[in-house]
Amino acid sequence: MSDDGALAKAGRDDAAAYAAHDSNRDLVTALQLYKKIMDARASAREANYSRTQIQDIVNGVVPGRELLDAQMELAFAHLG
């Protein structure tokens, strides 16, 4: 795919994720699309935006204590 084609697809993916998230409140689809963007373009500006949007969704739907517990489990797992 050409650079122009890749940029056009990136724009379409971003627009679809934004629509699912903000307009339709379809958070499952939004999460899936944001993850797809991150996986496809991990170092791109769009990936950073997608990470931020994923964090916003997670913080909005996962109770604070549950999120903290999950983060602590991850930290302990990585610390051995």
N, C-alpha and C positions, 0 to 999 in steps of 0.2 A: 504494500500500500504506500502511495506517495505521502510526502509530508503533509500536503494539502488535504489528502484524503484522511489521514490519521487525525489531523486537527479538526476536520469536520465531524468525524466520528466521536472524538473527545467532546466536542461541543454538544453533540446530540446526547451522549451519555450523561453529561453534566445537566443538561436541560431536563432529561427524563428523571434523573435522581431528584433534582430540585422540585419538579412538579409532584412527584410521589411524596416527597417530604412535606413541602410547605402548602401546596394547593390541595392535594388529595388526602393528606394525613395518612397515607398508606406507608406506615413506618417499616413494615417487613420488606416491601419492595424497595424502599429508599435505602435501607441497610444493604440489601443485596446489590443494588446498583453502585452505591458508594464503595463497597468492597471490590466490585468488579473494576472500578476506576483505579483504586489503589493497586490492585494486582497487575493491571495492564500498564500503568504508568507510575511506578512507585516513587520516582524521583521528580515527577512533574508537579507544577503548581496545583493542578487539579487533585493530585493525591493528598497534598497537604490540606486542601479545602475539604476533601472527603473525610479525612481523619477527624477534622474538627466537627464536621456534621455528625459523624458516627458518635463521637463523644457527647455531643449535645443530645442526641436521641437516647443514648444509654443513660445519661444523667437524668433525663426526663422520665424514663420508664422504670428504671431499676431503683428500688428504695435505697437510700443512702447507706444504711447499715449492711444490707446485702451486698452492695457494691464494695464497701470497705472489707467485708469478710472475704469476698472473692479476690480482691487485690492482695490481701494478706496471705491467702493460700498460695497465690502465684509467687509472691516474694519468698515464702518459706520453701516452695518447690525449687526455686532457682538458687536459693542459698544452700540447699542440700540438707 
